Amino acid sequence: MEFHAWLNPYRAEFTVGRSSIAPDHIMRKHPDWFLTYGTTKYFNPANVQVQNFVIDVIKDIVRRYDVDAIHMDDYFYPYPVGGKPFLMIMLTSAPAPASAKTTGAAVM
């Protein structure tokens, strides 16, 4: 038998303000890693620190468990809220990479 781990790496709080979030939750430690869109709080997948955090979680799973596959199961992006698609929120909220800040390169 194979074991496949299905991860949903980006949704953090389904109903902002109505969820029970622990005092040491990653959302409280790094609030700048998250976007609020509609009533949901998401890790910002365009943020390099978020990408590294997700990679570290996957490495930890692979190191500690005998998994045969990892599936990234963020099967949808949210429907547009207020006429502004999630992709635009994500792109305009991500911090510029350090190289762009020092070289003046455009960041999209």
Residue pairs with C-beta under 8 A, 6 or more apart in sequence:
2 68
2 69
3 65
3 66
3 67
3 68
4 67
4 68
4 69
4 70
4 71
5 61
5 65
5 67
5 69
5 70
5 71
6 71
6 73
7 57
7 58
7 61
7 70
7 71
7 72
7 73
8 73
8 74
9 43
9 45
9 54
9 57
9 72
9 74
10 42
10 43
10 45
10 74
11 40
11 41
11 42
11 43
11 74
12 26
12 27
12 34
12 41
12 42
12 43
13 19
13 21
13 27
13 40
13 41
14 39
14 40
15 39
15 40
16 36
16 39
16 40
16 41
21 27
21 28
22 28
26 33
26 53
27 33
27 34
27 41
30 49
32 95
33 43
33 44
33 47
33 49
33 50
33 53
34 41
34 42
34 43
34 44
35 41
35 42
35 43
35 44
35 89
35 90
35 93
36 42
37 78
37 81
37 86
37 89
38 78
38 81
40 78
42 86
43 50
43 53
43 54
44 50
44 90
44 93
44 94
45 51
45 90
46 90
46 91
46 93
46 94
47 94
47 95
48 95
48 97
58 70
61 67
61 70
62 70
77 86
77 87
78 86
80 86
91 108
94 107
96 107
97 107
99 105
100 106
100 107
